Amino acid sequence: MKHFPLSALPARPAPDSRFSGPVWMQELTSCAMRVTFTPGARTAWHRHPHGQTLLILSGSGLVQKRGEAALSFQAGDVVTIAAGEEHWHGAAPDSVMSHFALQEGQTEWLAQVTDAEYKG
């Protein structure tokens, strides 16, 4: 068993090809990571073969499933995305947001979320 503080894990910038705005990632395991978004930062559209669960640690944000209106969430919420469902998520325009992302399998990354899509 390993035990170490989360603060001891290195945070690395998220790749610009998959995120808009400054985002930092801390990999916990092959299927879990902590992701921190600056205000207005977000993922590109993407999908997961086995779905995804987001545990919101701090701040507030938005999540949108393809073809639906964006929904807001805040610290303490749990967001679940079904297997294969196209979606994006990120920080609200006025909030830093951090979440644990839990998923298995290879993420399929799609187009960037435009400013118009983000603003709804």
Secondary structure, DSSP 4 states (H G I P E B T S, - for coil): -----GGGSPPEEPPTTTEES-EEEEEEETTEEEEEE-TT-EEPSEE-TT-EEEEEEESEEEEEETTS--EEEETT-EEEE-TT--EEEEE-TT--EEEEEEE-S--EE-PPPPHHHHH-
